[in-house]
Amino acid sequence: MTCRLWIIQILTLFLCHKDVWCLKSVILTLEPAVVQRYHYCTLMCNYDLEGAPLYTVKWYRGLHEFYRYTPNEYPNTKIFPIGGITVDVNHSNSTQVVLRNVEFNLSGNFSCEVTT
């Protein structure tokens, strides 16, 4: 119990520190809203960098990263293999990931993480 409280206090100090910044608005959307089996879908991560330079955008299914966009690296995209996820690299970028051949078992929690 005291260990958990200690971790929470450390996190609170970190999150409340005056030099820690976060993006105000990161919104994840899906196109089309209803995805047909074996078709494609586009996961879009809309964000406002508020003038800060983009460092990286990471995409996750659950806790597992499957796509990363880093504009200052070459190549600037990186795919992490996860069963059932097929990324269309030619149509994916800093704001969207296109998935091909979507199966029923691909449902789950998807998220994008934007770092400046």
N, CA, C and O atoms as a GROMACS GRO file, in nm:
protein
  464
    1MET      N    1   0.082  -0.119   0.000
    1MET     CA    2   0.000   0.000   0.000
    1MET      C    3   0.087   0.125   0.000
    1MET      O    4   0.060   0.218  -0.076
    2THR      N    5   0.191   0.131   0.083
    2THR     CA    6   0.276   0.250   0.087
    2THR      C    7   0.358   0.264  -0.041
    2THR      O    8   0.386   0.376  -0.084
    3CYS      N    9   0.395   0.152  -0.103
    3CYS     CA   10   0.469   0.157  -0.229
    3CYS      C   11   0.381   0.220  -0.338
    3CYS      O   12   0.428   0.305  -0.413
    4ARG      N   13   0.256   0.179  -0.346
    4ARG     CA   14   0.164   0.233  -0.445
    4ARG      C   15   0.144   0.383  -0.422
    4ARG      O   16   0.143   0.460  -0.518
    5LEU      N   17   0.128   0.424  -0.298
    5LEU     CA   18   0.111   0.565  -0.265
    5LEU      C   19   0.235   0.644  -0.306
    5LEU      O   20   0.223   0.755  -0.358
    6TRP      N   21   0.353   0.589  -0.283
    6TRP     CA   22   0.478   0.654  -0.320
    6TRP      C   23   0.485   0.674  -0.471
    6TRP      O   24   0.525   0.781  -0.517
    7ILE      N   25   0.448   0.573  -0.548
    7ILE     CA   26   0.449   0.584  -0.694
    7ILE      C   27   0.350   0.690  -0.740
    7ILE      O   28   0.382   0.769  -0.829
    8ILE      N   29   0.232   0.694  -0.680
    8ILE     CA   30   0.133   0.795  -0.716
    8ILE      C   31   0.186   0.935  -0.687
    8ILE      O   32   0.165   1.026  -0.766
    9GLN      N   33   0.254   0.952  -0.574
    9GLN     CA   34   0.309   1.083  -0.540
    9GLN      C   35   0.417   1.124  -0.640
    9GLN      O   36   0.423   1.241  -0.679
   10ILE      N   37   0.501   1.032  -0.681
   10ILE     CA   38   0.604   1.063  -0.780
   10ILE      C   39   0.539   1.103  -0.911
   10ILE      O   40   0.580   1.202  -0.973
   11LEU      N   41   0.438   1.028  -0.955
   11LEU     CA   42   0.369   1.062  -1.079
   11LEU      C   43   0.302   1.198  -1.069
   11LEU      O   44   0.304   1.276  -1.165
   12THR      N   45   0.243   1.227  -0.955
   12THR     CA   46   0.178   1.357  -0.936
   12THR      C   47   0.280   1.470  -0.946
   12THR      O   48   0.252   1.572  -1.008
   13LEU      N   49   0.395   1.453  -0.886
   13LEU     CA   50   0.499   1.555  -0.896
   13LEU      C   51   0.544   1.574  -1.040
   13LEU      O   52   0.563   1.687  -1.085
   14PHE      N   53   0.560   1.464  -1.111
   14PHE     CA   54   0.602   1.472  -1.250
   14PHE      C   55   0.496   1.541  -1.335
   14PHE      O   56   0.528   1.629  -1.415
   15LEU      N   57   0.371   1.501  -1.319
   15LEU     CA   58   0.264   1.555  -1.401
   15LEU      C   59   0.233   1.701  -1.369
   15LEU      O   60   0.184   1.773  -1.455
   16CYS      N   61   0.260   1.744  -1.250
   16CYS     CA   62   0.228   1.881  -1.210
   16CYS      C   63   0.347   1.975  -1.221
   16CYS      O   64   0.334   2.094  -1.191
   17HIS      N   65   0.461   1.927  -1.262
   17HIS     CA   66   0.580   2.011  -1.273
   17HIS      C   67   0.556   2.119  -1.379
   17HIS      O   68   0.495   2.091  -1.482
   18LYS      N   69   0.603   2.238  -1.355
   18LYS     CA   70   0.573   2.350  -1.443
   18LYS      C   71   0.635   2.337  -1.582
   18LYS      O   72   0.587   2.402  -1.676
   19ASP      N   73   0.739   2.256  -1.599
   19ASP     CA   74   0.804   2.243  -1.729
   19ASP      C   75   0.752   2.125  -1.810
   19ASP      O   76   0.804   2.099  -1.919
   20VAL      N   77   0.652   2.056  -1.763
   20VAL     CA   78   0.595   1.942  -1.835
   20VAL      C   79   0.479   1.992  -1.919
   20VAL      O   80   0.386   2.055  -1.868
   21TRP      N   81   0.484   1.964  -2.048
   21TRP     CA   82   0.381   2.009  -2.140
   21TRP      C   83   0.313   1.889  -2.204
   21TRP      O   84   0.372   1.781  -2.215
   22CYS      N   85   0.189   1.908  -2.245
   22CYS     CA   86   0.120   1.804  -2.320
   22CYS      C   87   0.035   1.871  -2.426
   22CYS      O   88   0.000   1.988  -2.414
   23LEU      N   89   0.002   1.796  -2.529
   23LEU     CA   90  -0.084   1.848  -2.633
   23LEU      C   91  -0.226   1.859  -2.579
   23LEU      O   92  -0.272   1.772  -2.506
   24LYS      N   93  -0.294   1.965  -2.615
   24LYS     CA   94  -0.427   1.988  -2.563
   24LYS      C   95  -0.532   1.902  -2.630
   24LYS      O   96  -0.632   1.866  -2.567
   25SER      N   97  -0.512   1.868  -2.756
   25SER     CA   98  -0.616   1.798  -2.829
   25SER      C   99  -0.556   1.690  -2.919
   25SER      O  100  -0.487   1.722  -3.016
   26VAL      N  101  -0.582   1.566  -2.887
   26VAL     CA  102  -0.546   1.453  -2.973
   26VAL      C  103  -0.672   1.371  -2.990
   26VAL      O  104  -0.726   1.318  -2.893
   27ILE      N  105  -0.721   1.361  -3.114
   27ILE     CA  106  -0.847   1.293  -3.141
   27ILE      C  107  -0.823   1.181  -3.242
   27ILE      O  108  -0.762   1.204  -3.347
   28LEU      N  109  -0.871   1.062  -3.211
   28LEU     CA  110  -0.859   0.946  -3.298
   28LEU      C  111  -0.993   0.920  -3.364
   28LEU      O  112  -1.095   0.910  -3.296
   29THR      N  113  -0.993   0.908  -3.497
   29THR     CA  114  -1.115   0.877  -3.571
   29THR      C  115  -1.090   0.761  -3.666
   29THR      O  116  -0.976   0.729  -3.698
   30LEU      N  117  -1.198   0.698  -3.710
   30LEU     CA  118  -1.193   0.581  -3.797
   30LEU      C  119  -1.277   0.606  -3.920
   30LEU      O  120  -1.390   0.654  -3.910
   31GLU      N  121  -1.222   0.575  -4.038
   31GLU     CA  122  -1.294   0.583  -4.164
   31GLU      C  123  -1.279   0.451  -4.238
   31GLU      O  124  -1.166   0.404  -4.251
   32PRO      N  125  -1.383   0.390  -4.286
   32PRO     CA  126  -1.523   0.424  -4.262
   32PRO      C  127  -1.563   0.386  -4.119
   32PRO      O  128  -1.492   0.310  -4.052
   33ALA      N  129  -1.675   0.438  -4.075
   33ALA     CA  130  -1.721   0.410  -3.938
   33ALA      C  131  -1.752   0.262  -3.920
   33ALA      O  132  -1.732   0.208  -3.811
   34VAL      N  133  -1.802   0.197  -4.025
   34VAL     CA  134  -1.828   0.053  -4.025
   34VAL      C  135  -1.736  -0.010  -4.130
   34VAL      O  136  -1.747   0.021  -4.248
   35VAL      N  137  -1.648  -0.097  -4.086
   35VAL     CA  138  -1.548  -0.156  -4.175
   35VAL      C  139  -1.595  -0.292  -4.222
   35VAL      O  140  -1.636  -0.376  -4.141
   36GLN      N  141  -1.589  -0.315  -4.353
   36GLN     CA  142  -1.625  -0.445  -4.409
   36GLN      C  143  -1.505  -0.538  -4.405
   36GLN      O  144  -1.390  -0.496  -4.420
   37ARG      N  145  -1.535  -0.664  -4.386
   37ARG     CA  146  -1.430  -0.766  -4.381
   37ARG      C  147  -1.352  -0.768  -4.512
   37ARG      O  148  -1.410  -0.756  -4.620
   38TYR      N  149  -1.220  -0.782  -4.502
   38TYR     CA  150  -1.124  -0.788  -4.612
   38TYR      C  151  -1.108  -0.654  -4.685
   38TYR      O  152  -1.042  -0.650  -4.789
   39HIS      N  153  -1.165  -0.547  -4.634
   39HIS     CA  154  -1.147  -0.415  -4.692
   39HIS      C  155  -1.042  -0.339  -4.611
   39HIS      O  156  -0.974  -0.397  -4.526
   40TYR      N  157  -1.030  -0.212  -4.637
   40TYR     CA  158  -0.933  -0.130  -4.565
   40TYR      C  159  -1.005  -0.037  -4.468
   40TYR      O  160  -1.126  -0.016  -4.479
   41CYS      N  161  -0.932   0.016  -4.374
   41CYS     CA  162  -0.982   0.122  -4.288
   41CYS      C  163  -0.868   0.218  -4.260
   41CYS      O  164  -0.750   0.181  -4.266
   42THR      N  165  -0.903   0.340  -4.230
   42THR     CA  166  -0.805   0.443  -4.202
   42THR      C  167  -0.824   0.493  -4.060
   42THR      O  168  -0.931   0.542  -4.024
   43LEU      N  169  -0.720   0.480  -3.979
   43LEU     CA  170  -0.719   0.535  -3.844
   43LEU      C  171  -0.652   0.671  -3.853
   43LEU      O  172  -0.537   0.681  -3.898
   44MET      N  173  -0.722   0.775  -3.812
   44MET     CA  174  -0.669   0.911  -3.822
   44MET      C  175  -0.644   0.969  -3.683
   44MET      O  176  -0.728   0.961  -3.594
   45CYS      N  177  -0.526   1.027  -3.667
   45CYS     CA  178  -0.488   1.090  -3.541
   45CYS      C  179  -0.477   1.240  -3.567
   45CYS      O  180  -0.382   1.288  -3.629
   46ASN      N  181  -0.577   1.314  -3.520
   46ASN     CA  182  -0.579   1.459  -3.539
   46ASN      C  183  -0.523   1.525  -3.414
   46ASN      O  184  -0.568   1.497  -3.302
   47TYR      N  185  -0.426   1.612  -3.432
   47TYR     CA  186  -0.361   1.677  -3.318
   47TYR      C  187  -0.315   1.816  -3.357
   47TYR      O  188  -0.299   1.848  -3.475
   48ASP      N  189  -0.295   1.900  -3.256
   48ASP     CA  190  -0.245   2.035  -3.274
   48ASP      C  191  -0.113   2.046  -3.198
   48ASP      O  192  -0.111   2.039  -3.075
   49LEU      N  193  -0.005   2.063  -3.270
   49LEU     CA  194   0.128   2.070  -3.208
   49LEU      C  195   0.154   2.205  -3.142
   49LEU      O  196   0.253   2.220  -3.070
   50GLU      N  197   0.070   2.301  -3.166
   50GLU     CA  198   0.084   2.435  -3.107
   50GLU      C  199   0.222   2.494  -3.132
   50GLU      O  200   0.280   2.557  -3.044
   51GLY      N  201   0.274   2.473  -3.252
   51GLY     CA  202   0.402   2.530  -3.289
   51GLY      C  203   0.524   2.447  -3.255
   51GLY      O  204   0.634   2.478  -3.300
   52ALA      N  205   0.507   2.342  -3.178
   52ALA     CA  206   0.621   2.256  -3.141
   52ALA      C  207   0.654   2.162  -3.256
   52ALA      O  208   0.565   2.124  -3.332
   53PRO      N  209   0.781   2.124  -3.272
   53PRO     CA  210   0.817   2.029  -3.378
   53PRO      C  211   0.773   1.888  -3.340
   53PRO      O  212   0.781   1.847  -3.224
   54LEU      N  213   0.727   1.814  -3.439
   54LEU     CA  214   0.686   1.675  -3.416
   54LEU      C  215   0.808   1.587  -3.400
   54LEU      O  216   0.900   1.591  -3.483
   55TYR      N  217   0.811   1.507  -3.294
   55TYR     CA  218   0.918   1.409  -3.275
   55TYR      C  219   0.874   1.274  -3.328
   55TYR      O  220   0.943   1.215  -3.412
   56THR      N  221   0.760   1.224  -3.280
   56THR     CA  222   0.713   1.093  -3.326
   56THR      C  223   0.564   1.076  -3.302
   56THR      O  224   0.506   1.137  -3.212
   57VAL      N  225   0.503   0.991  -3.385
   57VAL     CA  226   0.365   0.947  -3.366
   57VAL      C  227   0.369   0.796  -3.361
   57VAL      O  228   0.420   0.731  -3.453
   58LYS      N  229   0.316   0.739  -3.254
   58LYS     CA  230   0.314   0.593  -3.237
   58LYS      C  231   0.170   0.546  -3.234
   58LYS      O  232   0.082   0.610  -3.176
   59TRP      N  233   0.146   0.432  -3.297
   59TRP     CA  234   0.013   0.371  -3.301
   59TRP      C  235   0.017   0.238  -3.226
   59TRP      O  236   0.110   0.159  -3.241
   60TYR      N  237  -0.087   0.215  -3.146
   60TYR     CA  238  -0.095   0.095  -3.064
   60TYR      C  239  -0.228   0.024  -3.084
   60TYR      O  240  -0.331   0.087  -3.108
   61ARG      N  241  -0.224  -0.107  -3.075
   61ARG     CA  242  -0.344  -0.188  -3.056
   61ARG      C  243  -0.328  -0.246  -2.916
   61ARG      O  244  -0.240  -0.329  -2.891
   62GLY      N  245  -0.414  -0.203  -2.825
   62GLY     CA  246  -0.394  -0.239  -2.685
   62GLY      C  247  -0.264  -0.177  -2.637
   62GLY      O  248  -0.246  -0.056  -2.647
   63LEU      N  249  -0.175  -0.259  -2.585
   63LEU     CA  250  -0.045  -0.210  -2.536
   63LEU      C  251   0.068  -0.231  -2.636
   63LEU      O  252   0.184  -0.202  -2.606
   64HIS      N  253   0.035  -0.283  -2.755
   64HIS     CA  254   0.138  -0.322  -2.851
   64HIS      C  255   0.149  -0.220  -2.964
   64HIS      O  256   0.053  -0.194  -3.036
   65GLU      N  257   0.268  -0.165  -2.979
   65GLU     CA  258   0.293  -0.070  -3.088
   65GLU      C  259   0.301  -0.146  -3.220
   65GLU      O  260   0.366  -0.251  -3.228
   66PHE      N  261   0.233  -0.092  -3.324
   66PHE     CA  262   0.241  -0.157  -3.455
   66PHE      C  263   0.288  -0.063  -3.566
   66PHE      O  264   0.325  -0.110  -3.673
   67TYR      N  265   0.289   0.067  -3.543
   67TYR     CA  266   0.334   0.162  -3.646
   67TYR      C  267   0.394   0.285  -3.578
   67TYR      O  268   0.344   0.333  -3.476
   68ARG      N  269   0.503   0.334  -3.637
   68ARG     CA  270   0.568   0.455  -3.583
   68ARG      C  271   0.608   0.546  -3.698
   68ARG      O  272   0.662   0.500  -3.799
   69TYR      N  273   0.581   0.674  -3.681
   69TYR     CA  274   0.624   0.775  -3.777
   69TYR      C  275   0.716   0.873  -3.705
   69TYR      O  276   0.676   0.937  -3.608
   70THR      N  277   0.841   0.883  -3.753
   70THR     CA  278   0.939   0.975  -3.696
   70THR      C  279   0.997   1.056  -3.812
   70THR      O  280   1.078   1.004  -3.889
   71PRO      N  281   0.957   1.183  -3.825
   71PRO     CA  282   0.995   1.261  -3.943
   71PRO      C  283   1.145   1.283  -3.960
   71PRO      O  284   1.191   1.303  -4.072
   72ASN      N  285   1.222   1.281  -3.853
   72ASN     CA  286   1.366   1.308  -3.862
   72ASN      C  287   1.451   1.183  -3.876
   72ASN      O  288   1.574   1.191  -3.865
   73GLU      N  289   1.389   1.069  -3.899
   73GLU     CA  290   1.464   0.945  -3.921
   73GLU      C  291   1.443   0.898  -4.064
   73GLU      O  292   1.345   0.933  -4.129
   74TYR      N  293   1.536   0.817  -4.112
   74TYR     CA  294   1.520   0.756  -4.243
   74TYR      C  295   1.536   0.605  -4.231
   74TYR      O  296   1.639   0.559  -4.180
   75PRO      N  297   1.439   0.529  -4.275
   75PRO     CA  298   1.308   0.575  -4.322
   75PRO      C  299   1.226   0.631  -4.206
   75PRO      O  300   1.249   0.597  -4.090
   76ASN      N  301   1.131   0.717  -4.238
   76ASN     CA  302   1.055   0.781  -4.130
   76ASN      C  303   0.938   0.697  -4.079
   76ASN      O  304   0.871   0.737  -3.984
   77THR      N  305   0.914   0.582  -4.140
   77THR     CA  306   0.810   0.492  -4.090
   77THR      C  307   0.872   0.360  -4.046
   77THR      O  308   0.971   0.314  -4.103
   78LYS      N  309   0.812   0.301  -3.945
   78LYS     CA  310   0.859   0.172  -3.894
   78LYS      C  311   0.737   0.088  -3.860
   78LYS      O  312   0.643   0.136  -3.796
   79ILE      N  313   0.738  -0.037  -3.904
   79ILE     CA  314   0.628  -0.130  -3.879
   79ILE      C  315   0.674  -0.234  -3.778
   79ILE      O  316   0.784  -0.289  -3.790
   80PHE      N  317   0.590  -0.261  -3.679
   80PHE     CA  318   0.615  -0.366  -3.581
   80PHE      C  319   0.512  -0.475  -3.605
   80PHE      O  320   0.393  -0.451  -3.586
   81PRO      N  321   0.555  -0.595  -3.645
   81PRO     CA  322   0.459  -0.700  -3.681
   81PRO      C  323   0.373  -0.744  -3.564
   81PRO      O  324   0.423  -0.782  -3.458
   82ILE      N  325   0.243  -0.739  -3.587
   82ILE     CA  326   0.144  -0.792  -3.493
   82ILE      C  327   0.045  -0.871  -3.576
   82ILE      O  328  -0.003  -0.823  -3.678
   83GLY      N  329   0.014  -0.992  -3.534
   83GLY     CA  330  -0.077  -1.078  -3.607
   83GLY      C  331  -0.210  -1.011  -3.637
   83GLY      O  332  -0.273  -0.953  -3.549
   84GLY      N  333  -0.252  -1.018  -3.764
   84GLY     CA  334  -0.380  -0.964  -3.804
   84GLY      C  335  -0.377  -0.820  -3.849
   84GLY      O  336  -0.477  -0.769  -3.900
   85ILE      N  337  -0.264  -0.750  -3.832
   85ILE     CA  338  -0.254  -0.610  -3.874
   85ILE      C  339  -0.162  -0.601  -3.995
   85ILE      O  340  -0.045  -0.638  -3.990
   86THR      N  341  -0.219  -0.550  -4.106
   86THR     CA  342  -0.142  -0.526  -4.227
   86THR      C  343  -0.149  -0.378  -4.259
   86THR      O  344  -0.253  -0.327  -4.299
   87VAL      N  345  -0.038  -0.308  -4.241
   87VAL     CA  346  -0.032  -0.164  -4.263
   87VAL      C  347   0.001  -0.136  -4.409
   87VAL      O  348   0.094  -0.194  -4.465
   88ASP      N  349  -0.076  -0.046  -4.471
   88ASP     CA  350  -0.046   0.002  -4.605
   88ASP      C  351   0.051   0.120  -4.590
   88ASP      O  352   0.010   0.233  -4.566
   89VAL      N  353   0.179   0.091  -4.604
   89VAL     CA  354   0.284   0.191  -4.580
   89VAL      C  355   0.274   0.307  -4.677
   89VAL      O  356   0.303   0.421  -4.640
   90ASN      N  357   0.233   0.282  -4.801
   90ASN     CA  358   0.227   0.387  -4.902
   90ASN      C  359   0.121   0.492  -4.873
   90ASN      O  360   0.132   0.605  -4.921
   91HIS      N  361   0.020   0.458  -4.794
   91HIS     CA  362  -0.087   0.553  -4.764
   91HIS      C  363  -0.089   0.595  -4.617
   91HIS      O  364  -0.179   0.668  -4.576
   92SER      N  365   0.008   0.551  -4.539
   92SER     CA  366   0.016   0.588  -4.398
   92SER      C  367   0.121   0.698  -4.381
   92SER      O  368   0.219   0.704  -4.455
   93ASN      N  369   0.098   0.785  -4.282
   93ASN     CA  370   0.189   0.898  -4.262
   93ASN      C  371   0.182   0.948  -4.118
   93ASN      O  372   0.151   0.870  -4.028
   94SER      N  373   0.211   1.075  -4.097
   94SER     CA  374   0.215   1.130  -3.961
   94SER      C  375   0.077   1.148  -3.898
   94SER      O  376   0.066   1.163  -3.777
   95THR      N  377  -0.028   1.146  -3.980
   95THR     CA  378  -0.163   1.169  -3.925
   95THR      C  379  -0.257   1.052  -3.944
   95THR      O  380  -0.368   1.053  -3.891
   96GLN      N  381  -0.216   0.951  -4.019
   96GLN     CA  382  -0.306   0.838  -4.042
   96GLN      C  383  -0.230   0.708  -4.066
   96GLN      O  384  -0.116   0.707  -4.111
   97VAL      N  385  -0.300   0.599  -4.033
   97VAL     CA  386  -0.251   0.465  -4.063
   97VAL      C  387  -0.362   0.394  -4.138
   97VAL      O  388  -0.476   0.389  -4.092
   98VAL      N  389  -0.328   0.338  -4.254
   98VAL     CA  390  -0.425   0.263  -4.333
   98VAL      C  391  -0.398   0.114  -4.313
   98VAL      O  392  -0.287   0.066  -4.334
   99LEU      N  393  -0.502   0.043  -4.271
   99LEU     CA  394  -0.494  -0.102  -4.251
   99LEU      C  395  -0.565  -0.171  -4.366
   99LEU      O  396  -0.674  -0.132  -4.405
  100ARG      N  397  -0.502  -0.276  -4.420
  100ARG     CA  398  -0.559  -0.352  -4.531
  100ARG      C  399  -0.608  -0.488  -4.483
  100ARG      O  400  -0.564  -0.538  -4.380
  101ASN      N  401  -0.700  -0.546  -4.560
  101ASN     CA  402  -0.750  -0.682  -4.535
  101ASN      C  403  -0.796  -0.700  -4.390
  101ASN      O  404  -0.754  -0.794  -4.323
  102VAL      N  405  -0.880  -0.609  -4.344
  102VAL     CA  406  -0.925  -0.610  -4.205
  102VAL      C  407  -1.012  -0.733  -4.179
  102VAL      O  408  -1.105  -0.762  -4.254
  103GLU      N  409  -0.982  -0.803  -4.072
  103GLU     CA  410  -1.057  -0.921  -4.028
  103GLU      C  411  -1.143  -0.887  -3.907
  103GLU      O  412  -1.123  -0.783  -3.843
  104PHE      N  413  -1.240  -0.974  -3.877
  104PHE     CA  414  -1.327  -0.953  -3.761
  104PHE      C  415  -1.249  -0.946  -3.630
  104PHE      O  416  -1.282  -0.869  -3.541
  105ASN      N  417  -1.145  -1.028  -3.619
  105ASN     CA  418  -1.070  -1.035  -3.492
  105ASN      C  419  -0.979  -0.913  -3.469
  105ASN      O  420  -0.905  -0.910  -3.371
  106LEU      N  421  -0.984  -0.815  -3.557
  106LEU     CA  422  -0.901  -0.696  -3.541
  106LEU      C  423  -0.966  -0.592  -3.450
  106LEU      O  424  -0.906  -0.488  -3.423
  107SER      N  425  -1.085  -0.619  -3.403
  107SER     CA  426  -1.149  -0.523  -3.313
  107SER      C  427  -1.067  -0.512  -3.184
  107SER      O  428  -0.998  -0.607  -3.145
  108GLY      N  429  -1.076  -0.399  -3.120
  108GLY     CA  430  -1.001  -0.377  -2.997
  108GLY      C  431  -0.978  -0.230  -2.973
  108GLY      O  432  -1.038  -0.146  -3.040
  109ASN      N  433  -0.891  -0.199  -2.879
  109ASN     CA  434  -0.859  -0.061  -2.846
  109ASN      C  435  -0.736  -0.016  -2.924
  109ASN      O  436  -0.628  -0.073  -2.911
  110PHE      N  437  -0.754   0.086  -3.005
  110PHE     CA  438  -0.645   0.145  -3.082
  110PHE      C  439  -0.619   0.285  -3.028
  110PHE      O  440  -0.712   0.355  -2.986
  111SER      N  441  -0.492   0.326  -3.028
  111SER     CA  442  -0.459   0.460  -2.980
  111SER      C  443  -0.339   0.514  -3.056
  111SER      O  444  -0.257   0.439  -3.110
  112CYS      N  445  -0.330   0.647  -3.058
  112CYS     CA  446  -0.213   0.712  -3.115
  112CYS      C  447  -0.149   0.796  -3.005
  112CYS      O  448  -0.217   0.854  -2.921
  113GLU      N  449  -0.017   0.800  -3.007
  113GLU     CA  450   0.061   0.874  -2.908
  113GLU      C  451   0.149   0.973  -2.983
  113GLU      O  452   0.231   0.934  -3.066
  114VAL      N  453   0.131   1.100  -2.956
  114VAL     CA  454   0.204   1.206  -3.025
  114VAL      C  455   0.306   1.266  -2.929
  114VAL      O  456   0.272   1.305  -2.817
  115THR      N  457   0.433   1.273  -2.974
  115THR     CA  458   0.540   1.328  -2.892
  115THR      C  459   0.606   1.444  -2.966
  115THR      O  460   0.638   1.433  -3.084
  116THR      N  461   0.625   1.554  -2.894
  116THR     CA  462   0.693   1.669  -2.955
  116THR      C  463   0.829   1.688  -2.892
  116THR      O  464   0.902   1.780  -2.929
   0.00000   0.00000   0.00000
